[in-house]
């Protein structure tokens, strides 16, 4: 079998020539876990007499994990799944979730706990991305039907403020979503446009009273 070298040819080898040079030495490869095996040709026309060759893809790294957990490097170069750090087959990601109660995931990103951002969290709002744009009517009346509450989450002592999803759903159903476990979530930022229109309605009423 003739081998063509670049130095002999004086220019780059073609794909066909590289295949002739290299492809004839082994005919296939396979992977078993972290081991790549090169299976050499058994052709008598090729002067290679060699057993299959194993190549360790990961060296000195132990891997332990649980289904759907995202793995991370630990001390000593070990790889292990992080409890509560999940990705599913749909590409959704869960952070700090309870794997016994929070699965399956409903949204693209689910976080159990607080999120800190050094800058704002932005939502697409370009007019070119929207259809059926209408000004919100009855903003003041809707706001008057809302009830702001203070509460603490179950099994937590700290007080916080917000709405009751079941109540706000009766007034502003557009801001309430239901996950695949039957629990409701509120898009608080979507309440802001209603508050804006409510303030404008209230100002108009005040101006009307001033002019009487």
Backbone bond lengths (Angstrom), bond angles and torsions (degrees), N, CA, C in turn:
res aa  C-N    CA-C-N  psi(-1)  N-CA   C-N-CA  omega(-1)  CA-C   N-CA-C  phi
1 X - - - 1.469 - - 1.519 108.69 -
2 X 1.327 117.52 124.13 1.455 122.08 -179.31 1.523 110.02 -85.50
3 X 1.342 115.57 137.57 1.465 121.13 176.80 1.511 108.42 -112.08
4 X 1.306 117.26 128.80 1.456 122.83 -179.87 1.526 109.00 -98.85
5 X 1.320 118.05 121.42 1.461 122.21 178.39 1.522 109.87 -99.57
6 X 1.319 116.02 150.30 1.460 120.42 178.40 1.534 110.86 -59.51
7 X 1.340 115.73 -38.83 1.465 119.55 -178.04 1.521 110.92 -63.33
8 X 1.342 116.53 -35.60 1.465 119.82 178.72 1.516 111.23 -71.86
9 X 1.331 114.92 -37.56 1.462 119.29 -174.74 1.525 111.53 -80.53
10 X 1.337 116.07 -30.90 1.455 119.47 179.22 1.508 113.91 83.84
11 X 1.319 118.09 7.53 1.457 121.93 176.66 1.525 108.54 -158.94
12 X 1.348 114.85 173.01 1.460 119.31 -176.19 1.520 111.21 -61.34
13 X 1.314 116.06 144.84 1.452 120.82 178.15 1.524 110.63 -76.69
14 X 1.307 115.83 149.66 1.465 120.37 175.12 1.525 109.05 -78.62
15 X 1.332 115.89 165.73 1.457 119.50 176.51 1.522 111.08 -60.27
16 X 1.315 115.79 -37.30 1.461 119.95 179.81 1.519 110.54 -63.48
17 X 1.340 117.05 -41.34 1.463 120.91 -179.74 1.521 111.20 -68.55
18 X 1.330 117.30 -39.06 1.460 119.88 177.72 1.516 110.78 -65.64
19 X 1.334 115.71 -37.50 1.455 119.33 178.29 1.526 110.61 -64.81
20 X 1.340 115.24 -39.00 1.466 119.63 178.28 1.522 110.69 -65.88
21 X 1.331 116.70 -40.34 1.456 121.21 -178.18 1.527 112.90 -69.72
22 X 1.309 115.33 -44.87 1.459 120.27 -170.46 1.522 113.64 -107.25
23 X 1.321 115.51 -37.95 1.454 118.95 -173.81 1.511 114.11 -64.73
24 X 1.340 116.58 -23.96 1.459 119.39 -177.94 1.521 113.12 -77.29
25 X 1.325 117.22 -15.93 1.456 119.60 -174.96 1.532 112.79 -78.42
26 X 1.340 117.64 -33.93 1.460 118.82 172.57 1.522 108.07 -141.10
27 X 1.315 115.63 144.15 1.457 118.99 -170.71 1.515 114.13 -102.21
28 X 1.319 118.08 -12.73 1.455 118.69 178.17 1.512 110.18 -164.54
29 X 1.311 116.24 169.95 1.463 121.77 175.59 1.522 107.81 -141.71
30 X 1.326 115.76 158.83 1.458 120.67 177.99 1.518 108.64 -146.37
31 X 1.328 115.55 157.41 1.455 121.01 179.81 1.521 109.00 -123.24
32 X 1.308 116.26 129.78 1.460 122.78 175.39 1.521 107.53 -125.27
33 X 1.347 115.89 99.26 1.466 119.63 -176.65 1.508 110.46 68.50
34 X 1.330 117.17 -112.08 1.468 121.56 -178.86 1.519 112.10 -107.11
35 X 1.331 117.94 15.98 1.462 121.22 -177.08 1.526 110.48 -115.55
36 X 1.340 115.84 125.08 1.464 122.66 173.61 1.516 107.93 -97.41
37 X 1.328 117.03 125.45 1.461 121.65 -179.82 1.521 109.76 -112.05
38 X 1.351 116.21 127.32 1.455 122.49 174.44 1.524 108.00 -97.29
39 X 1.319 115.99 122.89 1.464 121.64 -179.40 1.531 108.02 -100.23
40 X 1.321 116.35 112.28 1.463 120.16 -176.62 1.523 111.66 -78.98
41 X 1.317 114.37 154.18 1.454 120.90 -178.49 1.524 111.39 -66.80
42 X 1.298 115.22 148.43 1.463 119.76 176.58 1.515 111.85 -102.69
43 X 1.337 116.19 12.69 1.460 120.49 -177.25 1.528 110.84 -68.66
44 X 1.313 116.66 134.03 1.470 121.01 178.14 1.518 111.27 -72.07
45 X 1.339 116.60 -15.16 1.464 120.05 -179.22 1.515 112.19 -79.13
46 X 1.358 115.14 -11.03 1.462 119.11 -178.39 1.525 108.76 -110.17
47 X 1.328 117.23 123.32 1.473 120.64 -175.71 1.522 112.53 -77.35
48 X 1.321 117.50 55.11 1.456 121.68 178.00 1.520 107.95 -126.19
49 X 1.289 116.39 116.15 1.463 121.19 178.03 1.523 106.99 -118.29
50 X 1.317 116.44 90.63 1.456 119.91 -171.92 1.512 110.31 -147.39
51 X 1.316 116.15 139.62 1.448 121.05 176.29 1.530 109.87 -71.99
52 X 1.338 115.30 163.63 1.460 119.66 175.88 1.522 109.77 -53.78
53 X 1.317 115.24 141.64 1.467 120.34 -174.02 1.531 109.65 -112.42
54 X 1.338 116.28 125.24 1.467 122.26 179.11 1.521 110.61 -96.12
55 X 1.342 115.18 135.19 1.466 121.67 177.22 1.521 108.40 -121.73
56 X 1.338 117.19 121.37 1.464 122.01 179.19 1.524 108.62 -76.65
57 X 1.336 116.61 116.78 1.459 120.44 -178.41 1.522 111.63 -77.50
58 X 1.326 117.43 -35.65 1.457 121.99 177.84 1.521 107.83 -119.97
59 X 1.315 116.16 124.63 1.450 120.02 -177.68 1.520 110.92 -111.88
60 X 1.320 116.32 132.13 1.467 123.00 177.33 1.524 112.87 59.24
61 X 1.321 116.74 31.69 1.464 121.12 177.73 1.524 108.03 -124.00
62 X 1.322 115.09 123.31 1.459 119.27 176.18 1.519 108.96 -97.07
63 X 1.324 116.57 142.36 1.460 120.75 -176.24 1.523 109.39 -123.34
64 X 1.323 115.42 121.51 1.456 121.42 171.87 1.513 107.49 -131.43
65 X 1.293 117.73 145.50 1.456 118.02 -178.35 1.504 112.94 -167.12
66 X 1.326 114.07 173.79 1.453 123.34 177.97 1.519 107.94 -125.48
67 X 1.316 117.14 145.89 1.461 121.62 -177.03 1.519 111.44 -51.29
68 X 1.329 115.95 132.07 1.465 126.33 176.53 1.528 113.68 78.14
69 X 1.335 119.42 -11.24 1.458 119.49 178.64 1.520 110.94 -74.74
70 X 1.325 115.54 139.59 1.458 120.89 174.81 1.523 107.99 -81.14
71 X 1.328 116.74 132.27 1.459 120.14 -176.78 1.519 110.81 -90.77
72 X 1.331 115.45 155.59 1.459 121.46 176.19 1.521 108.59 -142.20
73 X 1.339 115.50 158.29 1.454 120.55 177.51 1.516 109.68 -76.38
74 X 1.324 116.05 134.90 1.452 121.68 174.33 1.508 110.44 -110.21
75 X 1.316 116.20 -167.15 1.457 120.01 179.34 1.522 110.12 -65.46
76 X 1.313 115.92 146.20 1.459 120.05 179.43 1.514 114.20 75.59
77 X 1.340 117.50 11.10 1.465 120.66 177.85 1.507 114.54 79.15
78 X 1.342 117.84 13.24 1.460 119.81 179.91 1.520 110.63 -79.54
79 X 1.322 115.68 149.63 1.455 121.91 175.94 1.517 108.54 -110.17
80 X 1.331 116.60 132.02 1.462 119.78 -179.75 1.516 109.65 -149.43
81 X 1.329 116.21 151.30 1.449 120.62 177.21 1.515 111.13 -72.24
82 X 1.346 115.83 143.10 1.460 121.79 178.96 1.519 109.42 -96.75
83 X 1.324 117.20 120.20 1.466 121.26 179.67 1.521 110.37 -57.91
84 X 1.332 116.73 132.96 1.456 121.63 178.45 1.511 115.14 83.91
85 X 1.349 117.82 -4.82 1.462 122.59 179.77 1.519 106.41 -108.43
86 X 1.334 116.47 101.22 1.462 122.32 -165.03 1.529 111.63 -125.02
87 X 1.310 116.25 145.28 1.459 121.72 164.88 1.518 107.60 -132.05
88 X 1.324 116.76 142.09 1.462 119.22 -178.24 1.515 111.02 -110.29
89 X 1.319 116.82 -179.39 1.461 121.03 -175.41 1.516 112.75 -66.70
90 X 1.343 117.81 -18.75 1.460 121.30 178.44 1.531 111.71 -87.93
91 X 1.338 116.98 -2.79 1.452 120.33 -179.56 1.518 113.86 89.27
92 X 1.341 118.09 3.78 1.461 121.13 176.06 1.521 109.53 -71.14
93 X 1.343 115.66 149.30 1.459 120.77 -177.92 1.523 109.54 -124.16
94 X 1.323 116.27 135.06 1.453 122.40 176.23 1.512 110.19 -119.70
95 X 1.346 116.88 135.44 1.461 122.17 -179.18 1.523 109.21 -122.17
96 X 1.307 115.97 126.55 1.466 123.01 178.21 1.525 112.13 60.99
97 X 1.303 116.85 32.76 1.458 120.15 -177.65 1.521 110.32 -89.53
98 X 1.307 116.03 161.69 1.457 122.34 174.88 1.523 107.39 -89.17
99 X 1.319 116.73 110.64 1.459 120.49 -174.05 1.525 112.57 -68.35
100 X 1.323 116.92 -15.62 1.462 119.57 -179.74 1.521 112.51 -87.67
101 X 1.358 117.68 -20.45 1.464 120.08 -175.93 1.522 114.38 -126.96
102 X 1.334 118.85 -22.79 1.467 121.32 -172.87 1.523 114.16 -93.12
103 X 1.313 117.73 -4.11 1.461 120.32 179.48 1.525 110.28 -98.43
104 X 1.326 119.56 147.92 1.463 126.87 0.79 1.526 112.14 -76.75
105 X 1.337 116.18 157.88 1.461 121.74 178.68 1.521 110.60 -72.83
106 X 1.340 115.92 147.42 1.459 121.59 179.86 1.522 111.96 -103.57
107 X 1.330 116.45 -41.26 1.462 121.79 -172.99 1.528 111.32 -108.05
108 X 1.339 116.43 165.37 1.458 121.20 -177.77 1.519 112.76 -60.14
109 X 1.346 116.57 -35.60 1.461 121.42 177.04 1.515 108.38 -137.81
110 X 1.328 116.77 123.66 1.457 122.06 177.94 1.523 108.82 -123.99
111 X 1.327 116.11 125.76 1.457 122.14 -178.41 1.520 108.52 -123.88
112 X 1.318 116.51 127.21 1.450 121.27 174.47 1.519 107.56 -99.85
113 X 1.335 116.99 103.48 1.458 121.26 -175.59 1.515 110.32 130.48
114 X 1.306 116.16 -175.52 1.463 122.12 -176.88 1.521 111.23 -82.89
115 X 1.338 114.96 152.40 1.460 121.97 175.76 1.521 108.09 -119.59
116 X 1.310 117.18 128.51 1.456 121.98 177.38 1.519 109.32 -109.41
117 X 1.339 115.98 133.10 1.462 120.99 178.21 1.517 109.02 -130.15
118 X 1.329 117.30 135.92 1.458 120.76 178.84 1.520 111.29 -76.48
119 X 1.335 116.49 -16.99 1.455 121.64 175.83 1.525 108.32 -136.53
120 X 1.323 116.07 -179.56 1.454 120.59 -175.08 1.523 113.13 -68.15
121 X 1.319 114.60 153.60 1.461 121.54 171.74 1.528 106.82 -96.49
122 X 1.309 116.91 116.16 1.460 122.15 -170.23 1.522 112.08 -97.81
123 X 1.341 114.84 145.53 1.460 122.47 176.65 1.528 108.56 -121.11
124 X 1.314 117.46 134.91 1.461 120.00 176.32 1.524 110.42 -54.53
125 X 1.358 116.96 133.36 1.455 120.09 179.40 1.522 111.98 -145.72
126 X 1.312 117.09 14.64 1.460 121.61 -178.53 1.524 110.57 -63.62
127 X 1.324 116.61 134.53 1.462 121.69 -179.39 1.523 111.97 -58.42
128 X 1.341 115.99 -30.85 1.463 119.96 -177.41 1.525 112.54 -68.82
129 X 1.332 116.63 -13.17 1.456 120.86 179.80 1.522 112.40 -97.89
130 X 1.341 117.21 4.83 1.461 120.35 -171.75 1.526 111.91 -122.07
131 X 1.308 115.27 149.59 1.459 123.19 173.50 1.531 108.64 -126.60
132 X 1.339 115.61 163.84 1.478 121.69 174.32 1.529 112.74 54.78
133 X 1.329 116.29 47.83 1.466 121.49 -178.41 1.524 110.07 -77.24
134 X 1.319 117.36 125.91 1.458 123.30 178.45 1.523 109.86 -139.23
135 X 1.343 116.22 143.28 1.459 120.37 174.90 1.528 109.42 -70.31
136 X 1.325 116.30 139.13 1.467 121.53 -179.03 1.527 109.77 -69.96
137 X 1.324 116.53 126.21 1.466 121.95 177.05 1.516 110.62 -96.66
138 X 1.320 115.44 152.04 1.463 120.16 174.45 1.510 113.83 65.14
139 X 1.321 116.40 35.40 1.460 119.70 -178.49 1.516 112.55 -59.86
140 X 1.351 116.75 -44.36 1.461 120.18 -177.77 1.519 111.33 -65.21
141 X 1.332 116.69 -42.75 1.457 120.32 179.83 1.536 111.12 -63.11
142 X 1.315 116.71 -39.56 1.465 120.11 179.45 1.522 111.16 -65.51
143 X 1.339 115.85 -44.18 1.458 119.54 -179.65 1.528 110.94 -62.07
144 X 1.319 116.42 -36.71 1.461 119.28 -179.86 1.532 112.43 -65.45
145 X 1.312 116.48 -21.29 1.460 120.21 178.97 1.531 112.75 -87.98
146 X 1.335 116.01 -10.23 1.458 119.05 -179.73 1.521 111.11 -82.20
147 X 1.305 116.25 151.27 1.461 121.35 177.41 1.514 109.40 -126.44
148 X 1.324 115.62 113.98 1.452 120.08 173.66 1.514 109.59 -81.95
149 X 1.317 117.23 137.47 1.465 120.41 -176.65 1.523 110.33 -131.86
150 X 1.329 115.39 155.82 1.460 121.78 167.18 1.525 107.04 -105.09
151 X 1.317 117.00 148.01 1.460 120.17 -176.32 1.514 109.21 -165.60
152 X 1.296 117.22 171.42 1.462 121.81 167.75 1.525 108.02 -125.93
153 X 1.325 115.63 143.04 1.451 120.21 178.68 1.519 109.81 -64.87
154 X 1.306 116.49 149.85 1.457 121.58 178.71 1.524 110.09 -53.81
155 X 1.307 115.90 131.90 1.457 123.60 179.87 1.521 113.74 70.06
156 X 1.350 117.27 15.75 1.459 121.35 174.65 1.528 108.99 -128.26
157 X 1.324 116.97 147.71 1.452 121.31 -175.33 1.523 113.36 -95.63
158 X 1.321 118.16 -28.07 1.458 120.72 -175.17 1.525 111.28 -68.47
159 X 1.344 115.38 134.56 1.464 121.11 176.90 1.523 110.42 -79.28
160 X 1.314 116.15 147.73 1.457 121.52 174.49 1.520 108.43 -143.68
161 X 1.314 116.93 174.56 1.461 122.31 -176.15 1.517 110.39 -121.05
162 X 1.328 116.50 152.15 1.454 119.06 177.61 1.509 112.55 170.67
163 X 1.317 115.43 -154.24 1.459 123.23 178.50 1.527 109.33 -119.22
164 X 1.314 115.96 167.32 1.454 122.10 168.19 1.522 106.52 -98.33
165 X 1.320 116.46 120.88 1.467 120.92 -172.71 1.525 111.91 -57.26
166 X 1.328 117.49 -40.86 1.461 119.99 -178.61 1.533 110.86 -63.95
167 X 1.328 117.61 -33.22 1.470 121.00 179.85 1.522 111.61 -75.08
168 X 1.333 115.81 -47.04 1.466 118.80 -177.49 1.522 111.36 -68.92
169 X 1.342 116.41 -24.47 1.465 120.77 177.93 1.529 111.25 -63.18
170 X 1.337 117.47 -30.04 1.460 121.32 179.09 1.519 111.99 -72.59
171 X 1.337 117.34 -22.33 1.468 121.97 -176.45 1.523 111.45 -104.55
172 X 1.328 116.17 -45.86 1.465 121.80 -178.37 1.531 109.17 -128.70
173 X 1.307 117.65 74.67 1.478 119.62 -177.79 1.522 113.43 -61.40
174 X 1.345 117.00 -21.93 1.458 120.41 -177.60 1.534 112.56 -66.45
175 X 1.338 117.83 -21.73 1.465 119.85 -174.58 1.528 112.26 -98.54
176 X 1.329 117.42 2.62 1.460 121.07 -176.86 1.529 109.71 -113.08
177 X 1.314 115.89 132.65 1.464 122.20 176.80 1.526 108.81 -122.39
178 X 1.331 116.15 156.71 1.453 121.77 178.20 1.518 109.54 -120.82
179 X 1.340 117.02 129.12 1.458 118.96 -179.78 1.521 110.63 -83.22
180 X 1.332 116.37 177.03 1.461 119.39 -174.41 1.525 113.40 -78.48
181 X 1.343 115.30 6.64 1.465 119.64 172.78 1.526 111.77 -109.59
182 X 1.359 115.67 3.83 1.454 120.60 175.93 1.512 115.26 90.27
183 X 1.333 118.72 5.12 1.460 121.49 178.20 1.528 109.89 -92.16
184 X 1.342 115.96 148.55 1.460 121.69 -178.10 1.530 111.44 -96.72
185 X 1.340 115.49 145.68 1.462 122.94 173.10 1.528 109.29 -125.58
186 X 1.329 117.04 149.08 1.454 122.52 -179.60 1.524 109.65 -114.98
187 X 1.317 116.59 131.07 1.465 122.25 173.04 1.527 107.19 -87.35
188 X 1.329 116.81 90.93 1.463 121.27 -174.46 1.520 112.53 -62.03
189 X 1.323 117.60 -34.53 1.464 119.47 -179.44 1.524 111.73 -64.03
190 X 1.342 117.25 -27.03 1.460 120.70 -179.63 1.523 112.35 -75.31
191 X 1.340 117.13 -11.03 1.473 120.44 176.42 1.524 110.25 -78.23
192 X 1.332 117.91 -24.57 1.466 121.97 -175.23 1.528 113.00 -57.42
193 X 1.345 120.81 -45.53 1.469 119.70 179.15 1.530 112.78 -58.57
194 X 1.329 117.54 -33.55 1.464 120.56 177.69 1.518 110.04 -67.85
195 X 1.332 117.38 -40.77 1.465 121.25 177.92 1.525 111.04 -63.22
196 X 1.336 116.28 -38.89 1.470 120.36 178.51 1.520 110.66 -61.23
197 X 1.324 117.01 -48.07 1.460 120.35 -179.43 1.529 110.96 -67.88
198 X 1.337 117.87 -31.42 1.464 121.14 177.28 1.519 110.68 -65.57
199 X 1.331 117.22 -41.55 1.466 120.89 177.76 1.516 110.48 -63.70
200 X 1.301 117.49 -40.12 1.475 121.03 178.82 1.527 110.46 -65.71
201 X 1.346 116.66 -40.25 1.468 120.00 177.36 1.525 110.21 -63.45
202 X 1.325 117.13 -42.62 1.461 121.66 -179.66 1.525 111.12 -65.17
203 X 1.317 116.48 -40.27 1.474 120.55 178.31 1.520 110.16 -63.71
204 X 1.320 116.83 -40.00 1.467 120.04 179.44 1.526 110.62 -63.45
205 X 1.335 117.08 -39.06 1.462 120.79 178.49 1.521 110.57 -65.98
206 X 1.325 116.70 -40.71 1.467 120.52 178.76 1.518 110.83 -64.09
207 X 1.345 116.30 -43.32 1.464 119.71 179.30 1.528 110.70 -63.59
208 X 1.321 116.45 -36.27 1.464 120.15 179.02 1.524 111.04 -65.37
209 X 1.335 116.11 -40.69 1.469 119.84 178.23 1.518 110.82 -67.66
210 X 1.328 118.34 -36.43 1.467 121.69 178.78 1.520 111.01 -63.71
211 X 1.304 117.42 -34.03 1.473 121.62 -174.79 1.511 113.51 -84.02
212 X 1.325 117.95 -4.75 1.455 119.84 179.74 1.517 110.36 -81.08
